[in-house]
C-alpha cells in the first residue's frame, strides 16, 4: 500500500483507484482536453492522465519522416501527425492549472527521458510508464529515480521480463509514506497491447499471478477491451488500480476511440467497480453479450507476449538507434545507442547484452536504427600477434 495521489492510498482495503486515460483523444485541442477533464470529474474518477513526449527523443528521424496515410492521420508524415496531437509544456501546465481548479489530479505517461524530467519538474503526483516502454530499462530506471510513485503497464512482455523490471525498479525506487517510513511505490498493471483487445487475450488471472509473485507490490489493470464488465471483474480479481481510455465521442478520428469509454460508460464503470457488482446483476444491467465474455477474459494467468500484440509492437515498440555517427569497425557499447521508435525497427533493447562488444560492419548516422545485420562478431588475429611479438 502507498500514497498514489495526495491523501489517496492504493492497495488492499482501499477503494479502487480509477484513472481516465485521456491520452491523445483530445484531438490536439486544449479546450476539448478541458471538457474531458470535467467529464471525467463528473464520472467520479480519481485521476486523469495524458501522454507526454518529446518527439525527437521518442522517435528516430526516419520514423518522424515516414509518410502516414491513414483515416486517423493528422498530417502527411508521422511526425506531423504526432506534432498535431502533442501538447507543449506550456499547454500541459495550463491543463494542470485547470485540473487543479476543479480538484482533479492529473498526470501523464512519460514516453522518453526528457519527458520524465518535465513531468518531475511539473510535480505530477505519479509517473506512468506505458507498455510501449516495457523494454526500456533506462527510462524505467530514470522514472524510478525521481522518487515519485510509478505505475507501469506490462503489455508486450512475458513473466521473465516482468521479474527483471521489478528487480530493476526495486534497486532504485524508494519513496516515503506520510509517517516518513521508506516504501516501494510501484504498481504493476496487467495489460494486453491490442486495440481493441478481444476477451480471449485479456487474461485477467495474470492479476492473481502478479499478487502471488510480487506480494510487495500494488497490482492493477489497464484495459483496452470493449465495454465495462471485464474491467469490473478485474477489480474482483484483485486490481487496486483501474485504467481505461476515455473519449467524448467514439466516432472521432483516432485509433484509441474504438476501445475507449464514453462519459456514460465511464460513470457506469466507476459505480460498479467501486461497489463490486456481481456478474449476475451486471448481466441484467449490461446484457448477456457483454457479460458472457467475462469468463473467457479471465484466461490462464500465464503472462506471455501475445500474438495479438505484435502489430502494436511493430508500430510503436522501442528498439535501438545510434546515439552518434559510427564508422564500420567501431564497437557497440552501452553508450553507443539510444532507445526509440525506429523505422525500420532495430534490435529490441531486451536483448542488447547479446550484442555489446560486437563491431559495426557498416557506417551508421546518428539516429539510424541498429539491426542485427549491421553487426558482426569481433575477430582478433591472435596467431599473427604472437608471431610479431616473437620477432
C-alpha positions as CSV (number, residue, x, y, z in Angstrom):
1,X,0.0,0.0,0.0
2,X,1.2,3.5,-0.8
3,X,0.0,7.0,-1.5
4,X,-0.5,7.5,-5.2
5,X,-2.0,11.0,-5.1
6,X,-2.0,13.3,-2.1
7,X,-4.3,11.8,0.5
8,X,-5.2,8.8,-1.7
9,X,-3.8,5.5,-0.8
10,X,-3.9,2.4,-3.1
11,X,-3.7,-1.2,-2.1
12,X,-5.6,-3.8,0.0
13,X,-8.5,-2.3,1.9
14,X,-8.6,0.9,-0.1
15,X,-11.3,1.7,-2.7
16,X,-10.3,1.1,-6.3
17,X,-8.3,4.0,-7.8
18,X,-9.7,4.7,-11.3
19,X,-7.7,6.5,-13.9
20,X,-9.3,8.1,-17.0
21,X,-6.7,7.8,-19.8
22,X,-7.4,10.8,-22.0
23,X,-4.2,10.1,-23.8
24,X,-4.4,11.9,-27.1
25,X,-8.2,11.5,-27.6
26,X,-8.3,15.3,-27.2
27,X,-7.5,15.5,-30.9
28,X,-4.8,18.1,-30.2
29,X,-7.4,20.6,-28.9
30,X,-6.8,22.3,-25.5
31,X,-10.5,23.1,-25.0
32,X,-11.5,19.5,-25.8
33,X,-9.0,18.3,-23.2
34,X,-10.5,20.6,-20.6
35,X,-14.0,19.3,-21.4
36,X,-12.7,15.8,-21.0
37,X,-11.2,16.6,-17.6
38,X,-14.6,18.0,-16.5
39,X,-16.5,14.9,-17.8
40,X,-14.1,12.6,-16.1
41,X,-14.6,14.5,-12.9
42,X,-18.3,14.2,-13.2
43,X,-18.0,10.4,-13.8
44,X,-16.2,10.1,-10.4
45,X,-12.7,9.0,-11.4
46,X,-9.7,9.6,-9.2
47,X,-7.3,11.0,-11.8
48,X,-7.0,11.9,-15.4
49,X,-3.9,11.0,-17.5
50,X,-2.4,12.3,-20.7
51,X,0.7,11.2,-22.7
52,X,3.9,13.3,-22.8
53,X,6.6,13.0,-25.5
54,X,9.5,15.0,-26.8
55,X,9.1,13.8,-30.4
56,X,12.7,13.8,-31.4
57,X,13.6,11.8,-28.2
58,X,10.8,9.3,-28.7
59,X,11.1,8.7,-32.5
60,X,14.0,8.3,-34.8
61,X,14.3,10.8,-37.7
62,X,13.2,8.3,-40.2
63,X,10.1,7.4,-38.2
64,X,9.1,11.0,-38.0
65,X,9.6,11.5,-41.7
66,X,7.7,8.4,-42.7
67,X,4.6,9.0,-44.8
68,X,1.4,8.4,-42.8
69,X,-1.6,7.8,-45.0
70,X,-4.4,6.7,-42.8
71,X,-8.0,7.8,-41.9
72,X,-6.6,8.6,-38.5
73,X,-3.8,10.8,-39.7
74,X,-3.5,14.5,-38.7
75,X,-0.6,15.1,-41.1
76,X,1.3,13.9,-44.2
77,X,4.1,12.4,-42.2
78,X,4.0,10.5,-38.9
79,X,6.0,13.4,-37.4
80,X,3.3,16.0,-38.5
81,X,0.6,13.7,-37.2
82,X,2.2,13.4,-33.7
83,X,3.1,17.1,-33.6
84,X,-0.6,17.9,-34.0
85,X,-1.5,15.7,-31.1
86,X,1.3,16.7,-28.7
87,X,0.7,19.5,-26.2
88,X,3.6,21.8,-25.4
89,X,5.0,22.2,-21.9
90,X,3.0,25.5,-21.6
91,X,-0.2,23.8,-22.7
92,X,0.3,20.9,-20.4
93,X,0.8,23.3,-17.5
94,X,-2.3,25.2,-18.4
95,X,-4.2,21.9,-18.2
96,X,-2.6,21.2,-14.8
97,X,-3.9,24.5,-13.6
98,X,-7.4,23.8,-14.9
99,X,-7.4,20.3,-13.4
100,X,-6.3,21.8,-10.1
101,X,-9.1,24.4,-10.3
102,X,-11.7,21.6,-10.4
103,X,-9.9,19.4,-7.9
104,X,-8.9,16.7,-10.3
105,X,-5.5,15.1,-10.0
106,X,-3.6,14.9,-13.4
107,X,-0.6,13.1,-14.6
108,X,0.8,11.6,-17.8
109,X,2.7,8.7,-19.3
110,X,6.4,9.6,-19.8
111,X,7.4,8.3,-23.2
112,X,11.0,9.3,-23.3
113,X,13.7,10.5,-20.9
114,X,13.2,14.3,-21.4
115,X,9.5,13.8,-20.6
116,X,10.4,12.2,-17.3
117,X,12.4,15.3,-16.4
118,X,9.5,17.6,-17.5
119,X,6.9,15.6,-15.5
120,X,9.1,15.6,-12.5
121,X,9.6,19.3,-12.7
122,X,5.8,19.7,-13.2
123,X,5.3,17.9,-9.9
124,X,2.8,15.4,-11.2
125,X,1.6,13.0,-8.4
126,X,2.9,9.9,-10.1
127,X,4.5,8.8,-13.4
128,X,3.0,6.3,-15.7
129,X,5.2,4.1,-17.9
130,X,3.2,2.6,-20.8
131,X,3.6,-0.8,-22.3
132,X,5.5,0.7,-25.3
133,X,8.4,1.3,-22.9
134,X,8.2,-2.1,-21.1
135,X,11.6,-3.0,-22.7
136,X,13.1,0.5,-22.0
137,X,15.1,-0.1,-18.8
138,X,16.9,3.3,-18.9
139,X,13.6,5.1,-19.0
140,X,12.1,2.9,-16.2
141,X,15.2,3.5,-14.1
142,X,15.1,7.2,-14.7
143,X,11.5,7.4,-13.7
144,X,12.1,5.4,-10.6
145,X,14.9,7.7,-9.6
146,X,12.5,10.7,-9.4
147,X,11.2,9.2,-6.2
148,X,7.6,9.5,-7.4
149,X,5.3,6.5,-7.4
150,X,5.4,4.6,-10.6
151,X,2.5,2.9,-12.4
152,X,3.8,0.5,-15.0
153,X,1.8,-1.3,-17.7
154,X,3.1,-4.7,-18.7
155,X,1.8,-5.3,-22.2
156,X,4.2,-6.9,-24.8
157,X,6.2,-8.8,-22.2
158,X,6.5,-12.2,-20.6
159,X,6.8,-13.1,-17.0
160,X,10.6,-13.5,-17.1
161,X,10.9,-9.9,-18.3
162,X,8.5,-8.6,-15.7
163,X,10.7,-10.2,-13.0
164,X,13.7,-8.3,-14.5
165,X,11.7,-5.0,-14.5
166,X,10.7,-5.4,-10.9
167,X,14.2,-6.3,-9.8
168,X,15.5,-3.2,-11.5
169,X,12.8,-0.9,-10.0
170,X,13.3,-2.3,-6.5
171,X,17.0,-1.4,-6.7
172,X,16.4,2.3,-7.3
173,X,12.8,3.2,-6.3
174,X,12.1,4.3,-2.8
175,X,9.6,6.8,-1.5
176,X,8.4,7.7,1.9
177,X,5.0,7.3,3.4
178,X,3.2,10.0,5.4
179,X,5.0,8.7,8.5
180,X,8.4,9.1,6.9
181,X,8.9,5.4,6.5
182,X,10.6,4.1,3.4
183,X,8.3,2.2,1.0
184,X,8.3,0.7,-2.5
185,X,5.8,2.7,-4.5
186,X,5.4,0.6,-7.6
187,X,2.2,-0.7,-9.2
188,X,2.2,-3.3,-12.0
189,X,-0.7,-3.1,-14.4
190,X,-1.8,-6.3,-16.3
191,X,-2.3,-5.1,-19.9
192,X,-2.6,-6.6,-23.3
193,X,-1.5,-4.2,-26.1
194,X,-4.2,-4.8,-28.6
195,X,-6.8,-2.2,-29.7
196,X,-9.5,-3.3,-29.1
197,X,-8.5,-6.3,-27.1
198,X,-10.6,-9.4,-27.6
199,X,-11.8,-11.2,-24.4
200,X,-9.6,-14.3,-25.1
201,X,-6.5,-12.1,-25.0
202,X,-7.2,-10.2,-21.8
203,X,-6.1,-12.8,-19.2
204,X,-7.3,-11.2,-16.0
205,X,-5.9,-14.0,-14.0
206,X,-2.4,-12.5,-14.5
207,X,-3.6,-10.1,-11.8
208,X,-3.6,-13.1,-9.4
209,X,-0.2,-14.2,-10.7
210,X,1.3,-10.8,-10.0
211,X,-0.1,-10.9,-6.5
212,X,1.4,-14.3,-5.9
213,X,4.8,-13.4,-7.5
214,X,5.1,-9.8,-6.1
215,X,3.2,-9.6,-2.8
216,X,5.2,-6.4,-2.0
217,X,3.6,-4.5,-5.0
218,X,0.3,-3.0,-5.8
219,X,-1.4,-4.7,-8.8
220,X,-3.8,-3.1,-11.2
221,X,-5.4,-3.5,-14.7
222,X,-5.1,-1.3,-17.8
223,X,-7.8,-2.4,-20.2
224,X,-8.4,-2.0,-24.0
225,X,-11.5,-4.2,-24.3
226,X,-15.0,-3.1,-25.4
227,X,-17.4,-2.3,-22.5
228,X,-17.0,-2.3,-18.7
229,X,-17.9,-5.8,-17.5
230,X,-14.3,-7.2,-17.9
231,X,-12.8,-4.2,-16.0
232,X,-15.3,-4.6,-13.2
233,X,-14.2,-8.3,-12.9
234,X,-10.6,-7.2,-12.8
235,X,-11.3,-5.4,-9.6
236,X,-13.0,-8.5,-8.1
237,X,-9.8,-10.5,-9.0
238,X,-7.6,-8.0,-7.1
239,X,-6.9,-4.9,-9.2
240,X,-6.4,-2.0,-6.9
241,X,-5.9,0.4,-9.8
242,X,-8.1,0.5,-12.9
243,X,-7.2,2.4,-16.0
244,X,-9.4,2.8,-19.1
245,X,-9.1,5.0,-22.2
246,X,-11.7,7.8,-22.3
247,X,-13.4,9.7,-25.1
248,X,-16.2,12.2,-25.6
249,X,-17.1,10.6,-28.9
250,X,-16.2,7.2,-30.2
251,X,-16.8,8.2,-33.8
252,X,-13.9,10.7,-33.7
253,X,-10.7,10.2,-35.8
254,X,-8.1,8.2,-33.9
255,X,-7.2,4.6,-33.2
256,X,-7.9,4.7,-29.5
257,X,-11.5,5.9,-29.6
258,X,-12.9,2.5,-30.5
259,X,-11.7,0.9,-27.3
260,X,-12.4,4.0,-25.1
261,X,-15.3,4.5,-22.7
262,X,-17.7,7.4,-23.3
263,X,-18.8,9.5,-20.3
264,X,-21.9,7.4,-19.6
265,X,-19.8,4.2,-19.7
266,X,-17.1,5.7,-17.5
267,X,-19.7,6.6,-14.9
268,X,-21.0,3.0,-15.1
269,X,-17.5,1.7,-14.6
270,X,-16.8,3.8,-11.6
271,X,-20.1,2.8,-9.9
272,X,-19.8,-0.9,-10.5
273,X,-16.1,-1.2,-9.9
274,X,-16.4,0.7,-6.6
275,X,-19.5,-1.3,-5.5
276,X,-18.2,-4.7,-6.5
277,X,-21.3,-5.5,-8.5
278,X,-21.7,-9.2,-9.1
279,X,-21.7,-10.6,-12.6
280,X,-25.3,-11.8,-12.4
281,X,-26.5,-8.2,-11.7
282,X,-24.2,-6.8,-14.3
283,X,-25.9,-9.2,-16.8
284,X,-29.2,-7.6,-16.1
285,X,-27.7,-4.1,-16.5
286,X,-25.4,-4.5,-19.4
287,X,-26.9,-7.5,-21.2
288,X,-25.8,-11.1,-21.9
289,X,-23.5,-10.3,-24.8
290,X,-21.1,-8.1,-22.8
291,X,-21.1,-10.1,-19.6
292,X,-20.8,-13.5,-21.4
293,X,-17.2,-12.6,-22.3
294,X,-16.0,-12.2,-18.7
295,X,-15.3,-15.8,-18.1
296,X,-13.3,-16.0,-21.3
297,X,-11.4,-12.9,-20.3
298,X,-10.1,-14.5,-17.1
299,X,-7.6,-16.6,-19.0
300,X,-5.0,-19.0,-17.6
301,X,-2.9,-16.5,-15.6
302,X,0.3,-17.2,-17.6
303,X,1.9,-13.9,-18.6
304,X,3.1,-14.0,-22.2
305,X,3.9,-11.8,-25.1
306,X,0.7,-12.5,-27.2
307,X,0.4,-12.7,-30.9
308,X,-2.3,-10.0,-30.9
309,X,0.3,-7.6,-29.5
310,X,2.6,-7.9,-32.5
311,X,1.0,-5.1,-34.6
312,X,1.4,-2.7,-31.7
313,X,5.0,-3.7,-31.1
314,X,5.8,-3.4,-34.8
315,X,4.3,0.1,-35.0
316,X,5.3,1.6,-31.6
317,X,7.7,-0.8,-29.9
318,X,11.0,0.7,-28.9
319,X,14.3,-0.5,-30.4
320,X,17.9,0.8,-30.5
321,X,19.3,3.6,-32.6
322,X,22.7,5.1,-33.0
323,X,23.4,7.8,-30.4
324,X,26.1,9.4,-32.7
325,X,27.6,8.7,-36.1
326,X,29.5,5.4,-36.1
327,X,32.0,4.0,-38.6
328,X,32.5,0.5,-39.9
329,X,34.7,-1.4,-37.3
330,X,33.5,0.7,-34.3
331,X,32.5,-1.4,-31.3
332,X,28.9,-1.4,-29.9
333,X,29.0,-0.4,-26.2
334,X,26.4,0.8,-23.7
335,X,26.9,4.4,-24.7
336,X,26.6,3.7,-28.5
337,X,22.8,3.6,-28.6
338,X,19.6,5.2,-27.5
339,X,16.1,3.7,-27.4
340,X,13.4,5.0,-29.7
341,X,10.6,4.1,-32.0
342,X,12.6,3.4,-35.2
343,X,11.9,2.9,-38.8
344,X,13.0,0.3,-39.8
345,X,12.9,-1.3,-36.3
346,X,16.3,-2.2,-34.7
347,X,17.3,-4.6,-32.0
348,X,15.0,-4.9,-29.1
349,X,16.8,-3.5,-26.1
350,X,15.8,-6.5,-24.1
351,X,18.5,-8.4,-25.9
352,X,21.2,-5.8,-26.1
353,X,23.6,-7.7,-23.9
354,X,23.8,-10.3,-26.7
355,X,25.3,-7.7,-29.0
356,X,27.5,-5.5,-26.7
357,X,31.1,-5.9,-27.9
358,X,30.3,-6.6,-31.5
359,X,31.6,-4.4,-34.3
360,X,29.7,-2.4,-36.9
361,X,30.0,-3.8,-40.3
362,X,28.6,-0.6,-41.9
363,X,28.7,3.1,-41.2
364,X,25.7,4.5,-39.3
365,X,24.4,8.1,-39.0
366,X,23.1,9.4,-35.7
367,X,19.5,8.2,-35.2
368,X,19.8,5.3,-37.6
369,X,18.3,2.1,-36.3
370,X,20.8,-0.6,-35.4
371,X,19.8,-4.0,-36.7
372,X,21.3,-7.4,-36.2
373,X,22.7,-7.4,-39.7
374,X,24.6,-4.2,-39.0
375,X,26.8,-6.0,-36.5
376,X,29.4,-8.8,-36.7
377,X,31.4,-10.7,-34.2
378,X,34.7,-9.1,-33.4
379,X,37.6,-11.3,-34.5
380,X,41.1,-11.0,-33.0
381,X,44.1,-12.3,-35.1
382,X,45.9,-13.7,-32.1
383,X,48.3,-16.0,-34.0
384,X,49.6,-13.1,-36.1
385,X,50.1,-11.0,-32.9
386,X,52.1,-13.8,-31.3
387,X,54.4,-14.2,-34.4
388,X,55.1,-10.4,-34.5
389,X,55.9,-10.4,-30.7
390,X,58.4,-13.2,-31.2
391,X,60.4,-11.4,-33.8
